[in-house]
Amino acid sequence: MLFTLYYIFAVAVLIMHFTGFLARRRLDWLLYLVALTVFPAMLYL
């Protein structure tokens, strides 16, 4: 369940990144946070 919620959040962050929403609000650090947390999760799975 938590993996599903996490990946929904990750996809939402990616969509907001590609539409420019994060850059306009100076929230690009969210993309880096998701990238850092996805890498160990992918190694685990």
C-alpha positions as CSV (number, residue, x, y, z in Angstrom):
1,M,0.0,0.0,0.0
2,L,2.8,2.4,0.9
3,F,4.7,1.6,-2.3
4,T,1.6,2.4,-4.3
5,L,1.1,5.8,-2.6
6,Y,4.8,6.6,-2.9
7,Y,4.8,5.9,-6.7
8,I,1.6,7.9,-7.2
9,F,3.4,10.8,-5.4
10,A,6.5,10.2,-7.6
11,V,4.5,10.3,-10.8
12,A,2.7,13.5,-9.7
13,V,6.1,15.1,-9.0
14,L,7.4,14.1,-12.4
15,I,4.3,15.5,-14.1
16,M,4.6,18.8,-12.2
17,H,8.3,18.9,-13.1
18,F,7.7,18.5,-16.8
19,T,4.8,21.1,-16.9
20,G,7.1,23.7,-15.1
21,F,4.9,23.8,-12.0
22,L,7.9,23.1,-9.7
23,A,10.2,25.5,-11.3
24,R,7.8,28.4,-11.1
25,R,7.3,27.8,-7.3
26,R,11.0,27.0,-6.7
27,L,10.2,23.4,-5.6
28,D,12.7,21.6,-7.8
29,W,14.2,20.1,-4.6
30,L,11.1,17.8,-4.5
31,L,12.3,16.1,-7.7
32,Y,15.7,15.5,-6.3
33,L,14.2,14.1,-3.1
34,V,12.1,11.7,-5.0
35,A,15.1,10.7,-7.2
36,L,17.2,10.0,-4.1
37,T,14.5,7.9,-2.5
38,V,13.5,5.9,-5.6
39,F,17.0,4.6,-6.3
40,P,17.3,2.6,-3.0
41,A,13.7,1.4,-3.4
42,M,14.5,0.1,-6.9
43,L,17.6,-1.7,-5.7
44,Y,15.5,-3.4,-2.9
45,L,12.8,-4.6,-5.4
